[in-house]
Amino acid sequence: MKLNKLFKSAGLVGSLALGSVLSAVAPAAMADQEYLLTVTRPNQLHVIDMETNKVARTCDIPGDFGSGIMSVHPDGTHVFILGHNWEDVYGFDIRTCEVTFHAAQSTPTLQVKSYQSLAVSADGKELYTVQNPTRKHRDRFEVLEPRLAVFNIADGMGAEPVRTFPVDRRITKIVATETGEVVLGGADLKAINPQTGETRIVTKLANWERGPQWLPPDAFAMHSQGNQSNEYIMPYSTAKFTDDTMNFETAEWWWGMARVDLETGKVERREIFPFEFIIFNFVSDPRNNDILYGSFNTLSKHDISQQKTLAVKEMPHTYYTINISGDGETLYVGGTSSDISIHDSETLDKIGSIQLTGDMSTADMRVATIKD
Amino acid sequence: MALSNNNSKRAVLGTGVLALAGLASMPLHAQDAEQIIKDRCLACHTVSGDAEAPSFSRISQQRKTPEGWLMTLNRMTHLRGLELAAGEKRALVQYLSDTQGLAPEEAAPYRYLLEQDTNRVESGIEPALAETCSRCHSAARFSLQRRTEQEWKYLVDFHMGQFPTTELHSLARDREWYKIASTETAAELGQRFPLITQEWNNWQQAVKTDLMGRWRITGFVPGKGEFDAWMSAVKTSDNHYDVTLDGHYADGTLLSGAGKATVYTGYEWRASLTIDGVKMRQVMAADKKANRLEGRMFLAAEREIGGEVSGVRDQNMAALVAVQPSYLRAGESAELTLIGQYLKGDIDLGEGVVVEKILSRADDRITLIAKATGSEGLRTPRVGTAADNAGLAVYSELARVEVLPANAVSRIGGAGGKMEKVRAAYRAVGYSAGADGKPGTDDDLRLGYMPASWSIKPADEVAAHDKDEQYAGSINAAGIFTPGDAGPNPERKMSANNVGRLTVVATVADSSAKVEGEGSMLVSVPDFVRRVLD
C-alpha cells in the first residue's frame, strides 16, 4: 500500500506544483485508502480520492434526486444511497460505478418514504430502512404505520424486504451497531433487534424526565457522520430554566447529544456546550472523541469535556454537513451548495476545496475506507 | 371496468351538452355541473345517494369559497390528472361555491384572505390550531372551509401523503404530530368549522337579489390616491355582469375602466377590470339586501398592491357616501369633497364646521372649503336628508401616526429570475390624542388616511450592521415599497440575497409640526409557490 501511495504521489507532482494546498491535505502514509462520497444534482454519486482530493469517478444514479443519504458497506467497496425522492435504495460498487442493488420501496398504490433512515449491518449482509407508507386510495390517502424493513444485500437488483417490524413515527437517521441492533433516531432514541423486532429505549429525549427546569429537547438530525469514530450522534438543543416558570429570557441554552458507541451499543446523553449558533451536523475527532466539529453557517470546534467552544470560523455560505479524515487531521465541510471546503482540524484554516458539478443539497458526505 | 365504460359514454354526452350551453349562452343548470362532475371526476371519486341528490365522495362533504374551490380544481389538475376545459372549470367553481359555499357570516371574519390583503398578523387563533395549521398557512385558509370531521381527518392524511415530511417540521417533530392532527385537530376543526350550519341553511334559503344597476363607488389605488366613481353593472346572464367604472381621483384626474364581474354564492363579487390601461381585480361582498358592496381592489399582476373599495347601490335615494379627506383641523380652512348620490338640499357639516365657499356642486359630488371651530370630535355631515355616518373628524392637533400595514412582507425578485418582486403599499392614518390628551389610548380620535412622506431605516442594530437599508429596497413618495433584486449579492455577508429587516417611517405634517409613525417591513426571499389563497 505504501508503494501504491508513492506512485500516486508521484503522479501528483504536476498538480502539486500548481498549489501547495494539496500537499497539506494529503494525509500521511496510511494503510487504508479513503474515499469521500457525496451526491449532487441532477443525480450523481461522486467518489473523491481523499489523498488527492480529486474526483476519482462520477456515477449516474437512476431515478430522481433526493435525499442522497448514504450508508457505506463495512468493507468500503460499496455504498447504498437513498434516492428517487426518498423512496428507492441504490447500491453502487464505488470502484466501478456498477449498480449492484436496487430496492424500489413504493408501488403505484403505496407511497413509501424513508426520512434519511438507511443503514447497513455490521456484518455487511443486511440493509435497513424505516419505511413510512401511505396507501393511495382512489380519492384519499391512508396513513399507515411505519416499519423497519430488512433487506438482504445479496438479493441485489429488485430486492424486497425479507422482514418488517413496526416502529414509531418520526424516525430519521438510523445506524446498525456491532451488537446487532439498529438504533432508531426518533422522538426518543430506541434500538430494535432486526431479527425479532424487539425494541428497547436507548435513551429518552422528547420524553426525558428531567423536571420543569429543562426544556424537552429538539432532537433532529439529517446526517449520520459518525463512521470515522464508530459512533452515532443525535444532537439536540435544550434550555435550562432558572426556576419552574419556564422563562425563556433568563434560560441557559445548550447543545446536547445522545451518542451511541457502535461497538458496544452504549449511550451517553449530555449537554455538550452552550448554544450560541446553529450547527446542522457534528462529527467527532477519531483521535479524541471529546473534540467535536460542527458545520452550518460556521465551522466550529468544541471540547465537550470542558463544555467549551474552542474556535469558530465564519463560512462563505451554508454547509449542511461535515466529515473528517481517518487520521483526524482534515475536515471536509460540504452539503447545500456545490463545493466541499477542506480545513485543517487543528486551526480550522481552509486548505483546499473541491468543486463539484452540481449542488449537494441534502446529500450526505460519507467516507468509504477500502482496507489494504 | 364498468365504471370506465360509463365514463366514456358520459363524457361524449357531457361535452355535447356543454357546447350547446356555451353557444346558446344559456344559464348553467345544476344538472350540467353535476354532469361535469360525473364525467370528469368519477375516475377517482365515487357517487352515492339517489339520482336527484347525488353525493360525491370527498366533494359533497366540504364547503368552500370560490377561491377555495378554484384551488381544489387546480390541485386536481396539476397533481391528479384532472382534465377540464376552461368553461367546465368556470362552471364547477360557480356550481360548487353556489351549492357548497360559505354563508356571508361564515366568511366575514376572514375576508382579508379572499381580498388578498395578506400583510397582517392574524390574532385570536386557537393556540392548538395555530401550532398545527397556521404555522404554515394563514388561519383564514382553513377557517374559510367547512367539512365533516371525517373530511378534516382526510385533509390531515392528505398532508401526510402529499407533504410527507410535515411531521418532521419544527413544531411537529416535538410531538406526536400525526396522532394529534388526525384526532384532536380534526375534531376541533369539525366542531369549529362543520359542514352543516344554521348560517348556511339560512343563506341557502334566503332570497338573493342580483347586483345589476348603478353603484356609487369610493376607494383607494396605491400610487393614484383616493377616488370616487360610478360603477354600472349590466347583467349578461345569471351571475355575470358587464361592468364600467368612471370617476375621479382626489387630485382631479379622471378614472375610467371596464370589465366583467361574476357573482358567486349570491354575494361574492369578483370583477376583472381594465382601468386606464391597468388590469385590476375587485373582490367584494354584497350585504344581504344587496345594497352595499365592500372589499378590495388590487392590481391583477400584483395582488399586494391595492386598496379598499366600496359601493352603494343607486336606489333613487339620497346618500352621502364619503367625505374626502375625512378630517378637518380646527381653525384652518381646507378643501373637502362630499361624495354621494342625489345630494340635494342644505349642506350641514356638523357643529362648529362652517362652509366658507362651495367650489363645485353636483348631485353626486360637492367640493367646498370648510373651516372648523369648537371641540375635537366626530361630526356627522349631512346634505339634505343624507348623512355620512362615518363622519368628519374635527381635531386640534395630530398626535399619532399609524402606518398600515403595521407588519408587511415584501419579496426580492426580478434580476432575470423567475419570480417578480413582491412590493408593498403603505398608508398613514392620523389620530388625535382624544379627551385624555394621551396618544395611544382607547379614546384617540381616528382622523383617517393622511398624506405622508415616506422613508426607510434599518430595523435594529443587526440590520444596520448588514446595511439592510442600502440593499433591501426603497420606498417612493406614494408609500410603495420596492424590494431589491433577487440572487446572491457578493457585496453582502455570505453573499446573502438582498433580504433585510426595515422600519418604514411615515412623516405627516400637521401645521408646523411633523409627526412620525413606523411600520415593520421584512424583505424576504421569493415564494416560488403561488397559491390562490395563502
Interface residues (C-beta under 8 A of the other chain):
Chain A: W86 Q111 K113 Y115 N132 T134 K136 R138 D139 R140 F141 E142 V143 R169 R170 T172 A187 A206 P216 D218 F220 N297 E314 M315 P316 H317 T318
Chain B: A43 C44 H45 T46 S57 R58 Y154 D157 F158 M160 G161 Q162 P164 T165 E167 L168 S170 R173 D174 R175 E176 W177 Y178 K179 S182 M494 S495
